[in-house]
Amino acid sequence: MEELLVERSAVPQEETWDLTDLFTDNQAYETFVKALPERAQAFKEQYSGTLKDTKSIQQALDAYCTLAIDIDRANNFAEMQASVDATDAQRQRLAALFQTLYGKINGSLTFLTSELLSLDDARLDQAIEQTTYSHFLTKLKRLKPYQLHPQAEETLARLSPVLEAPSDIYGITKMLDIDFGQFEVNGKKYAMDYTTFEGVYEDHADTDIRRASFRHFSDTLKKYENTTAAAYNAHVQGEKLEADMRGYESVIDFLLSEQDVTREMYDRQIDTIMSDLAPIMRRYAKVIQRTNQLDEMRFEDLKISIDNNYEPDITIEESKKYIYGALGVLGSDYQKMLEKAYDDRWIDFVQNKGKETGAYCASPYASHSYIFISWTGKMTEVFVLAHELGHAGHFNLANSHQNYLQADASMYFVEAPSTMNEMLMLNYLLESSEEKAFQRWAIGSIIARTYYHNMVTHLLEAAYQREVYLKVDKGESLTAPLLNDIKRQVIRDFWGEDVVLTEGAELTWMRQPHYYMGLYPYTYSAGLTIGTIMSQRIQKEGQPAVQDWLKALSAGDSVSPVELARIAGIDITTDQPLKETIAYIGSLVDQLETLTDELNA
């Protein structure tokens, strides 16, 4: 049997991240966290009842930022050290310590929002004009109609660990309880877990291995669908309860309020992609079927490479050539950040048992960004790394230019810097060779990795999620059969009759932790829309466009996502950028079809 993953203790240290910039060791973290509830209570005693004028508001928010930065620092450390090995009891204990205390900490701090929103509009407007927290207070003011009694707000905050329990249950079920064991193909056995399925088998070039792994993966997931559905139902019913308590018309409106965008922008993103991009991606699926000589195009075939012969193996060291070459256009300071990410061990590259799936960038305000990735040695990972370094570049610029409360840009914009970097990677690859087979592979890669991932996978999650919330708004409860039906229909609406929906495709809803993070899935396509247009600006205009982009990144959350895009020269109040992005994807598929015809001839 193939044994693919080793214990965390056996991996090379130089391929792991170094968290000592946050805490020197676990004991330092534990001591620090245990002191946070007392610090939060002391903050409340010092500032509660003092918010009388602009000066006192500025002082209180300054002091709050100091405390919040430390809370953020501890939270990031707890989550990061646990995510690299969910099987380690000590890591679980340290993460649980923060979660246990967080409700108490948060409960002591809710007075600040309550007292700010109890001020009359004239005083609040004056604070908006005269403090360094203008946009934070502007967004806060919009919440006035939905604010609960201060004691109710504090109670909700103290209950947060319990209200967030469904997310924890989902994660524990996914990473600790589900045992995928092994599957067999042509007399050979293969070990499987979440990481190996998504990193190795899901896009495996061998059709027998890929399809057998999908069947085995789906059969195993199926055993846990009712538990997973129950956890998810508890989560969304909790969101519905809070939305109703606050007086929102729907859960969707409640969740959008924190993103600083309109319902029209949300619906437009989903509806336009479902109608306009679907026909283009069906053509892409046919190209994949042709080049891989498949008997039929199944759901589990959609993520394979257009030409596996041009899938170069890339070592971590070799990835620097691509990362520096593609992203260096963003300037010398950006280049230095890229080098530090490698040299100072900001990145956790290794694959090991117990490591969570996917990739992310954590950016504690107190230090610098950290990148979580599972390096498979495929070109895929270079795109993923470029993506996460896009987050790092964004947050490091925003954190250095904005205060804590105005550094973290709206979720609607947050995927723009990451996906824009993937487009820069494509530009770099296309400029490096004019060979037709390489060109086809490069274009196929950007569609398969960037556009498929962000504007198909995540967008279908968003379309599914919207249907879920519409049902919850009508008072329905969620069960596994219902969720399977919703997911199956969304996939069928997008792919039509061009892709065979193998049994198990409907279980894709079980794989995504984003559903516990509000309306996150649709923002990938929103960010990629901005990223696509921005990368084209940089390609055509050079430095003037780069300067606009760096200015937008530096603005953080000091302005709305609409204004951030405007700084970058893009108007997202209309559907034009999205329509242009979809047209661009169509032109890429046109090129794939033409190149395939030429190569076959």
C-alpha positions as CSV (number, residue, x, y, z in Angstrom):
1,M,0.0,0.0,0.0
2,E,1.2,3.5,-0.8
3,E,1.9,5.4,2.4
4,L,1.9,9.1,1.5
5,L,1.8,11.0,4.8
6,V,4.2,11.1,7.7
7,E,3.8,12.3,11.3
8,R,4.3,16.0,11.9
9,S,7.3,15.2,14.1
10,A,9.1,13.7,11.1
11,V,8.8,16.5,8.6
12,P,11.8,18.8,7.7
13,Q,11.7,21.9,10.0
14,E,12.8,24.2,7.2
15,E,9.6,23.4,5.4
16,T,7.4,24.4,8.3
17,W,6.5,27.9,9.5
18,D,8.1,29.5,12.5
19,L,5.5,30.9,14.9
20,T,8.0,32.3,17.4
21,D,7.3,35.8,16.1
22,L,3.9,35.4,17.8
23,F,4.9,33.4,20.9
24,T,8.3,32.0,21.8
25,D,6.7,28.8,23.1
26,N,3.4,27.2,24.2
27,Q,3.9,28.2,27.8
28,A,4.2,31.9,26.8
29,Y,1.0,31.6,24.8
30,E,-0.9,29.9,27.6
31,T,0.2,32.5,30.2
32,F,-0.7,35.3,27.8
33,V,-4.2,33.9,27.0
34,K,-5.1,33.3,30.6
35,A,-4.5,37.0,31.3
36,L,-6.8,38.3,28.5
37,P,-10.1,38.0,30.4
38,E,-8.7,40.2,33.2
39,R,-7.3,42.7,30.8
40,A,-10.7,42.9,29.0
41,Q,-12.5,43.5,32.3
42,A,-10.0,46.2,33.2
43,F,-10.5,47.9,29.9
44,K,-14.3,47.9,30.5
45,E,-13.9,49.3,34.0
46,Q,-11.6,52.1,32.7
47,Y,-13.6,53.2,29.6
48,S,-17.3,52.3,30.2
49,G,-19.3,55.4,30.7
50,T,-16.5,57.7,29.5
51,L,-17.5,58.1,25.8
52,K,-18.6,61.7,26.0
53,D,-16.8,63.5,23.1
54,T,-14.4,63.0,20.2
55,K,-11.3,63.0,22.5
56,S,-12.6,60.3,24.8
57,I,-13.8,58.2,21.9
58,Q,-10.4,58.4,20.2
59,Q,-8.7,57.4,23.5
60,A,-11.0,54.5,24.1
61,L,-10.7,53.2,20.5
62,D,-6.9,53.5,20.7
63,A,-6.8,51.5,23.9
64,Y,-9.2,49.0,22.4
65,C,-6.9,48.5,19.4
66,T,-4.0,47.6,21.7
67,L,-6.0,45.0,23.4
68,A,-7.7,43.7,20.2
69,I,-4.3,43.2,18.5
70,D,-3.3,40.9,21.4
71,I,-6.5,39.0,21.2
72,D,-6.0,38.6,17.4
73,R,-2.4,37.5,18.0
74,A,-3.5,34.7,20.4
75,N,-6.4,33.6,18.2
76,N,-4.2,33.3,15.2
77,F,-1.6,31.3,17.1
78,A,-4.2,29.0,18.5
79,E,-5.8,28.3,15.1
80,M,-2.5,28.0,13.2
81,Q,-0.7,25.6,15.5
82,A,-3.8,23.4,15.6
83,S,-4.3,23.4,11.8
84,V,-1.0,21.7,11.0
85,D,-1.8,18.7,13.1
86,A,-5.4,18.2,14.3
87,T,-4.5,14.8,15.8
88,D,-2.1,16.3,18.4
89,A,-3.9,16.5,21.8
90,Q,-1.7,19.3,23.1
91,R,-2.5,21.4,20.1
92,Q,-6.2,20.7,20.5
93,R,-6.0,21.7,24.2
94,L,-4.2,25.0,23.4
95,A,-6.8,25.9,20.7
96,A,-9.6,25.0,23.0
97,L,-8.2,27.2,25.8
98,F,-8.6,30.3,23.7
99,Q,-12.1,29.3,22.5
100,T,-13.2,28.7,26.1
101,L,-12.0,32.1,27.3
102,Y,-13.1,34.0,24.2
103,G,-16.7,34.3,25.2
104,K,-15.7,35.9,28.5
105,I,-13.2,38.2,26.8
106,N,-15.7,39.3,24.2
107,G,-18.5,39.8,26.7
108,S,-16.4,42.4,28.5
109,L,-15.9,44.4,25.3
110,T,-19.4,44.6,23.9
111,F,-20.1,47.8,26.0
112,L,-17.9,49.7,23.6
113,T,-20.2,49.2,20.6
114,S,-23.3,49.6,22.7
115,E,-22.2,52.9,24.1
116,L,-21.0,54.3,20.8
117,L,-24.3,53.5,19.2
118,S,-26.2,55.1,22.1
119,L,-24.6,58.5,21.3
120,D,-26.8,60.9,19.4
121,D,-26.1,61.2,15.6
122,A,-24.5,64.6,15.9
123,R,-21.9,63.4,18.3
124,L,-21.3,60.2,16.4
125,D,-21.0,62.2,13.1
126,Q,-18.4,64.5,14.8
127,A,-16.4,61.5,15.9
128,I,-16.5,60.2,12.3
129,E,-15.1,63.5,11.0
130,Q,-12.5,64.1,13.7
131,T,-11.1,60.7,14.8
132,T,-8.8,58.3,13.0
133,Y,-11.6,55.7,12.9
134,S,-13.8,57.3,10.3
135,H,-14.8,54.3,8.2
136,F,-15.1,52.0,11.2
137,L,-17.5,54.4,12.9
138,T,-19.4,55.0,9.6
139,K,-20.1,51.3,9.3
140,L,-20.9,51.0,12.9
141,K,-23.5,53.8,12.7
142,R,-25.4,51.8,10.0
143,L,-26.0,49.1,12.6
144,K,-27.9,51.4,14.9
145,P,-31.4,50.1,13.8
146,Y,-30.3,46.5,14.5
147,Q,-28.5,47.0,17.8
148,L,-29.9,45.0,20.8
149,H,-30.0,46.0,24.4
150,P,-26.5,46.2,25.9
151,Q,-27.2,43.2,28.2
152,A,-28.4,41.2,25.2
153,E,-25.3,42.1,23.2
154,E,-23.1,41.0,26.1
155,T,-25.0,37.7,26.5
156,L,-24.7,36.9,22.8
157,A,-20.9,37.6,23.0
158,R,-20.5,35.4,26.0
159,L,-22.4,32.6,24.2
160,S,-20.1,32.9,21.2
161,P,-18.1,29.7,21.9
162,V,-21.4,27.7,22.1
163,L,-22.8,29.4,19.0
164,E,-19.6,28.6,17.1
165,A,-19.7,24.9,18.3
166,P,-21.2,23.6,15.0
167,S,-18.1,24.8,13.1
168,D,-15.9,23.0,15.6
169,I,-18.0,19.8,15.3
170,Y,-17.8,20.0,11.6
171,G,-14.0,20.3,11.7
172,I,-13.6,17.5,14.3
173,T,-15.8,15.2,12.2
174,K,-13.9,16.0,9.1
175,M,-10.3,15.8,10.4
176,L,-10.5,13.3,13.2
177,D,-13.6,11.0,12.9
178,I,-13.7,10.3,9.2
179,D,-11.4,7.4,8.4
180,F,-11.0,7.0,4.6
181,G,-8.7,3.9,5.0
182,Q,-7.5,2.8,1.6
183,F,-8.9,1.9,-1.9
184,E,-7.6,-0.5,-4.5
185,V,-7.0,0.0,-8.3
186,N,-5.7,-2.8,-10.5
187,G,-4.4,-4.8,-7.5
188,K,-2.6,-1.8,-5.9
189,K,-3.8,-0.2,-2.6
190,Y,-3.7,3.5,-1.9
191,A,-4.0,5.3,1.4
192,M,-6.5,8.1,1.6
193,D,-7.4,11.0,3.8
194,Y,-8.8,14.5,3.0
195,T,-5.4,15.9,2.1
196,T,-4.4,13.1,-0.2
197,F,-7.7,13.1,-2.0
198,E,-7.8,16.8,-2.7
199,G,-4.0,17.1,-3.3
200,V,-3.2,13.9,-5.2
201,Y,-6.2,11.8,-6.4
202,E,-8.9,14.4,-7.3
203,D,-7.0,15.5,-10.4
204,H,-4.9,12.4,-10.9
205,A,-4.0,11.8,-14.6
206,D,-4.9,8.1,-14.3
207,T,-8.6,7.9,-15.0
208,D,-9.0,4.6,-13.1
209,I,-7.3,5.9,-10.0
210,R,-9.2,9.3,-10.2
211,R,-12.6,7.7,-10.6
212,A,-12.0,5.0,-8.1
213,S,-10.8,7.5,-5.5
214,F,-13.9,9.6,-6.0
215,R,-16.1,6.6,-5.5
216,H,-14.3,5.6,-2.3
217,F,-14.1,9.2,-1.0
218,S,-17.9,9.7,-1.7
219,D,-18.9,6.4,-0.1
220,T,-17.0,7.3,3.0
221,L,-18.4,10.8,3.2
222,K,-21.9,9.4,2.8
223,K,-21.6,7.7,6.2
224,Y,-21.3,11.1,7.9
225,E,-23.9,13.1,6.0
226,N,-26.5,13.2,8.7
227,T,-24.1,14.4,11.4
228,T,-22.6,17.0,9.1
229,A,-26.1,18.2,8.1
230,A,-27.1,18.5,11.7
231,A,-24.1,20.6,12.6
232,Y,-24.7,22.8,9.6
233,N,-28.4,23.2,10.4
234,A,-27.5,24.2,13.9
235,H,-25.2,26.9,12.5
236,V,-27.6,28.5,10.1
237,Q,-30.5,28.3,12.5
238,G,-28.3,30.3,14.9
239,E,-27.7,32.9,12.2
240,K,-31.4,33.0,11.5
241,L,-32.2,33.5,15.1
242,E,-29.8,36.4,15.4
243,A,-31.0,38.0,12.2
244,D,-34.6,37.9,13.4
245,M,-33.6,39.2,16.8
246,R,-31.9,42.2,15.2
247,G,-34.7,42.9,12.8
248,Y,-33.2,42.0,9.5
249,E,-35.6,40.9,6.7
250,S,-33.4,37.9,5.9
251,V,-30.3,36.0,7.0
252,I,-28.7,37.1,3.7
253,D,-29.2,40.8,4.5
254,F,-27.8,40.2,8.0
255,L,-24.7,38.5,6.7
256,L,-24.1,41.1,4.0
257,S,-24.2,43.9,6.5
258,E,-20.7,43.1,7.6
259,Q,-19.4,43.1,4.0
260,D,-20.3,46.7,3.2
261,V,-22.0,45.7,0.0
262,T,-25.6,45.7,-1.4
263,R,-27.9,42.7,-2.0
264,E,-27.9,43.7,-5.6
265,M,-24.1,43.2,-5.9
266,Y,-24.4,39.8,-4.2
267,D,-27.2,38.5,-6.4
268,R,-25.7,39.9,-9.6
269,Q,-22.5,38.0,-9.0
270,I,-24.3,34.7,-8.6
271,D,-26.9,35.1,-11.3
272,T,-24.6,36.5,-14.1
273,I,-22.1,33.7,-13.6
274,M,-24.7,31.0,-13.6
275,S,-26.2,32.3,-16.8
276,D,-23.2,33.7,-18.8
277,L,-20.2,31.6,-17.6
278,A,-21.9,28.2,-17.6
279,P,-22.0,27.8,-21.5
280,I,-18.3,28.8,-21.7
281,M,-17.3,26.3,-19.0
282,R,-19.3,23.5,-20.8
283,R,-17.1,24.2,-23.8
284,Y,-14.0,24.0,-21.6
285,A,-15.2,20.6,-20.2
286,K,-15.5,19.3,-23.8
287,V,-11.9,20.3,-24.5
288,I,-10.8,18.5,-21.4
289,Q,-12.7,15.4,-22.5
290,R,-11.0,15.6,-26.0
291,T,-7.5,16.1,-24.8
292,N,-7.7,13.3,-22.2
293,Q,-9.6,11.0,-24.5
294,L,-12.4,10.3,-22.0
295,D,-15.3,8.0,-22.8
296,E,-17.6,10.5,-21.0
297,M,-17.1,13.7,-19.0
298,R,-17.9,13.0,-15.4
299,F,-18.1,15.4,-12.5
300,E,-14.9,13.8,-11.0
301,D,-13.0,14.5,-14.3
302,L,-13.5,18.3,-14.2
303,K,-10.3,19.2,-12.3
304,I,-7.8,17.3,-14.4
305,S,-5.1,19.0,-16.5
306,I,-5.6,19.7,-20.2
307,D,-2.3,18.1,-20.9
308,N,-0.6,16.2,-18.2
309,N,2.6,15.9,-20.2
310,Y,3.2,19.6,-19.6
311,E,2.6,19.5,-15.9
312,P,6.1,20.2,-14.6
313,D,7.3,19.0,-11.2
314,I,8.2,22.0,-9.1
315,T,10.3,21.9,-5.9
316,I,9.9,24.5,-3.3
317,E,13.3,26.0,-4.3
318,E,12.3,26.1,-7.9
319,S,9.0,27.9,-7.1
320,K,11.0,31.0,-6.3
321,K,11.8,31.5,-9.9
322,Y,8.1,31.7,-10.8
323,I,7.0,33.6,-7.8
324,Y,9.7,36.3,-8.1
325,G,9.4,36.4,-11.9
326,A,5.7,36.8,-11.9
327,L,5.1,39.0,-8.9
328,G,8.2,41.1,-9.0
329,V,6.3,43.6,-11.3
330,L,4.7,44.8,-8.1
331,G,7.8,46.6,-7.0
332,S,11.0,46.2,-4.9
333,D,9.1,46.4,-1.5
334,Y,6.8,43.7,-2.6
335,Q,9.8,41.6,-3.8
336,K,11.4,42.0,-0.4
337,M,8.2,40.7,1.3
338,L,8.2,37.6,-1.0
339,E,11.8,36.9,-0.1
340,K,11.2,37.3,3.6
341,A,8.2,34.8,3.3
342,Y,10.6,32.1,2.1
343,D,13.7,33.1,4.1
344,D,12.0,33.8,7.5
345,R,9.7,30.7,7.3
346,W,6.4,32.4,7.0
347,I,5.2,29.4,5.0
348,D,4.2,25.9,6.1
349,F,4.8,23.8,3.0
350,V,4.8,20.2,4.3
351,Q,2.2,17.5,4.0
352,N,1.7,15.5,7.2
353,K,-0.9,13.4,8.9
354,G,-3.5,15.5,10.6
355,K,-2.9,18.6,8.6
356,E,-6.0,20.4,7.5
357,T,-7.0,20.6,3.8
358,G,-6.8,23.6,1.6
359,A,-4.6,26.7,1.9
360,Y,-4.9,30.0,3.8
361,C,-3.0,33.1,4.8
362,A,-3.2,34.3,8.4
363,S,-2.1,37.9,9.0
364,P,-1.9,38.8,12.7
365,Y,-1.6,42.5,13.0
366,A,1.0,42.1,15.7
367,S,3.6,40.5,13.4
368,H,3.4,39.4,9.7
369,S,1.5,37.0,7.5
370,Y,1.7,33.2,7.7
371,I,0.8,30.9,4.8
372,F,-0.6,27.4,5.1
373,I,-0.2,25.2,2.1
374,S,0.4,21.5,1.3
375,W,3.1,21.3,-1.3
376,T,2.5,18.4,-3.7
377,G,5.3,19.3,-6.2
378,K,2.8,20.2,-8.9
379,M,2.6,23.5,-10.8
380,T,-0.8,23.8,-9.1
381,E,1.0,24.8,-5.9
382,V,2.8,27.7,-7.5
383,F,-0.5,29.2,-8.4
384,V,-1.8,28.5,-4.9
385,L,1.3,30.0,-3.3
386,A,1.0,33.1,-5.6
387,H,-2.6,33.4,-4.4
388,E,-1.8,33.2,-0.7
389,L,1.2,35.6,-1.1
390,G,-1.4,38.0,-2.7
391,H,-3.2,38.0,0.7
392,A,0.2,38.5,2.5
393,G,1.1,41.4,0.3
394,H,-2.3,43.0,0.9
395,F,-2.4,42.6,4.6
396,N,1.1,43.6,5.2
397,L,0.5,46.8,3.3
398,A,-2.8,47.5,4.9
399,N,-1.5,46.7,8.4
400,S,1.4,49.0,8.0
401,H,-0.8,51.9,6.7
402,Q,-4.0,51.6,8.7
403,N,-5.0,51.2,12.4
404,Y,-6.3,47.8,13.5
405,L,-10.0,48.7,13.1
406,Q,-9.5,49.8,9.5
407,A,-7.0,47.3,8.2
408,D,-9.0,44.2,7.3
409,A,-10.7,45.0,4.0
410,S,-14.3,43.9,3.2
411,M,-14.7,40.2,2.3
412,Y,-16.0,41.4,-1.0
413,F,-12.6,42.8,-1.9
414,V,-10.3,40.5,0.0
415,E,-9.9,37.8,-2.7
416,A,-8.9,40.4,-5.3
417,P,-5.2,40.7,-4.4
418,S,-4.8,36.9,-4.2
419,T,-6.5,36.1,-7.5
420,M,-4.8,39.0,-9.3
421,N,-1.5,37.4,-8.4
422,E,-2.6,34.2,-10.2
423,M,-3.3,36.3,-13.3
424,L,0.2,37.8,-13.1
425,M,1.5,34.2,-12.9
426,L,-0.4,33.3,-16.2
427,N,1.0,36.4,-17.9
428,Y,4.5,35.4,-16.8
429,L,4.1,31.8,-18.1
430,L,2.7,32.9,-21.5
431,E,5.6,35.3,-22.0
432,S,8.1,32.6,-21.2
433,S,7.4,30.4,-24.3
434,E,5.6,30.5,-27.6
435,E,5.5,26.8,-28.1
436,K,1.8,25.8,-28.8
437,A,1.7,22.9,-26.4
438,F,3.1,25.0,-23.6
439,Q,0.7,27.8,-24.3
440,R,-2.2,25.5,-24.2
441,W,-1.0,24.0,-20.9
442,A,-0.5,27.5,-19.4
443,I,-4.0,28.7,-20.5
444,G,-5.5,25.4,-19.4
445,S,-3.8,25.8,-16.0
446,I,-5.2,29.3,-15.3
447,I,-8.7,28.1,-16.2
448,A,-8.4,24.8,-14.2
449,R,-6.8,26.4,-11.1
450,T,-7.8,30.1,-11.0
451,Y,-11.1,30.4,-12.9
452,Y,-12.5,27.0,-12.2
453,H,-11.7,27.2,-8.5
454,N,-12.9,30.7,-7.9
455,M,-15.7,31.3,-10.4
456,V,-17.1,27.7,-10.6
457,T,-16.3,25.7,-7.5
458,H,-16.8,28.6,-5.0
459,L,-19.6,30.2,-7.1
460,L,-21.6,26.9,-7.1
461,E,-21.1,26.9,-3.3
462,A,-22.5,30.4,-3.2
463,A,-25.5,29.5,-5.4
464,Y,-26.1,26.5,-3.1
465,Q,-25.7,28.6,0.0
466,R,-28.2,31.2,-1.2
467,E,-30.8,28.5,-1.7
468,V,-30.1,27.2,1.8
469,Y,-30.7,30.6,3.3
470,L,-33.8,31.2,1.3
471,K,-35.2,28.0,2.8
472,V,-34.1,28.9,6.3
473,D,-35.8,32.3,5.9
474,K,-39.1,30.4,5.2
475,G,-38.7,28.4,8.4
476,E,-37.4,25.2,7.0
477,S,-34.8,22.9,8.7
478,L,-31.9,21.4,6.8
479,T,-31.5,17.6,6.5
480,A,-28.9,15.7,4.5
481,P,-31.4,14.6,1.7
482,L,-32.5,18.3,1.3
483,L,-28.9,19.6,1.2
484,N,-28.0,16.8,-1.3
485,D,-31.0,17.8,-3.5
486,I,-30.0,21.5,-3.4
487,K,-26.4,20.8,-4.3
488,R,-27.3,18.4,-7.1
489,Q,-29.7,20.8,-8.7
490,V,-27.1,23.7,-8.6
491,I,-24.5,21.5,-10.2
492,R,-26.9,20.4,-12.9
493,D,-28.1,23.9,-13.6
494,F,-24.5,24.9,-14.3
495,W,-23.2,21.9,-16.3
496,G,-26.4,20.8,-18.0
497,E,-26.2,17.6,-19.9
498,D,-22.5,18.1,-20.8
499,V,-21.2,16.6,-17.6
500,V,-22.4,13.3,-16.0
501,L,-23.2,13.9,-12.4
502,T,-21.8,10.8,-10.8
503,E,-23.4,9.7,-7.5
504,G,-21.5,11.5,-4.8
505,A,-21.3,14.8,-6.6
506,E,-24.2,16.0,-4.5
507,L,-22.1,15.5,-1.3
508,T,-19.7,18.3,-2.3
509,W,-21.5,20.5,0.2
510,M,-19.9,18.4,3.0
511,R,-16.3,19.4,2.1
512,Q,-16.4,23.2,2.5
513,P,-15.7,25.0,5.8
514,H,-16.6,28.4,4.2
515,Y,-20.2,27.7,5.0
516,Y,-19.4,28.5,8.6
517,M,-17.9,31.9,7.6
518,G,-20.9,33.9,6.5
519,L,-21.4,34.7,2.8
520,Y,-17.8,34.0,1.9
521,P,-18.0,31.7,-1.2
522,Y,-19.4,34.3,-3.7
523,T,-16.6,36.8,-2.8
524,Y,-14.0,34.7,-4.6
525,S,-15.6,35.5,-7.9
526,A,-16.1,39.1,-6.9
527,G,-12.4,39.3,-6.1
528,L,-11.3,37.5,-9.2
529,T,-13.4,40.0,-11.3
530,I,-11.4,42.9,-9.8
531,G,-8.2,40.9,-10.1
532,T,-8.7,40.0,-13.8
533,I,-9.4,43.6,-14.8
534,M,-6.5,44.9,-12.6
535,S,-4.0,42.4,-14.1
536,Q,-5.0,43.6,-17.6
537,R,-4.4,47.2,-16.5
538,I,-0.9,46.3,-15.2
539,Q,-0.1,44.4,-18.4
540,K,-1.2,47.4,-20.6
541,E,-0.2,50.4,-18.5
542,G,2.7,49.2,-16.3
543,Q,3.8,51.3,-13.4
544,P,0.9,53.7,-13.2
545,A,-1.5,50.8,-12.8
546,V,0.9,49.1,-10.2
547,Q,0.9,52.3,-8.1
548,D,-2.9,52.5,-8.2
549,W,-3.0,48.8,-7.1
550,L,-0.6,49.3,-4.2
551,K,-2.5,52.4,-3.1
552,A,-5.7,50.3,-3.0
553,L,-4.1,47.5,-1.0
554,S,-2.7,50.0,1.4
555,A,-6.1,51.5,2.1
556,G,-7.3,48.3,3.9
557,D,-10.7,48.9,5.3
558,S,-10.5,52.7,5.5
559,V,-12.9,52.9,2.6
560,S,-15.7,50.7,1.1
561,P,-15.0,47.9,-1.4
562,V,-16.6,50.0,-4.1
563,E,-14.1,52.8,-3.3
564,L,-11.2,50.3,-3.1
565,A,-12.0,49.1,-6.6
566,R,-12.4,52.8,-7.8
567,I,-8.9,53.6,-6.5
568,A,-7.7,50.7,-8.7
569,G,-9.6,52.2,-11.6
570,I,-12.5,49.7,-11.6
571,D,-16.2,50.5,-11.3
572,I,-17.9,47.6,-9.6
573,T,-21.3,49.4,-9.2
574,T,-22.1,48.1,-12.7
575,D,-21.9,44.6,-14.2
576,Q,-19.3,45.7,-16.8
577,P,-16.2,44.3,-15.0
578,L,-17.9,41.0,-14.4
579,K,-19.1,40.8,-18.1
580,E,-15.6,41.7,-19.3
581,T,-14.1,39.0,-17.0
582,I,-16.5,36.3,-18.4
583,A,-15.7,37.4,-21.9
584,Y,-12.0,37.1,-21.1
585,I,-12.6,33.5,-19.9
586,G,-14.4,32.9,-23.1
587,S,-11.4,34.1,-25.1
588,L,-9.2,31.7,-23.2
589,V,-11.4,28.8,-24.0
590,D,-11.4,30.0,-27.7
591,Q,-7.6,29.8,-27.6
592,L,-7.7,26.3,-26.0
593,E,-10.0,25.0,-28.8
594,T,-7.9,26.6,-31.5
595,L,-4.6,25.3,-30.0
596,T,-6.1,21.8,-29.6
597,D,-7.2,21.7,-33.2
598,E,-3.8,22.8,-34.4
599,L,-1.9,20.3,-32.2
600,N,-4.2,17.5,-33.3
601,A,-3.7,18.4,-36.9
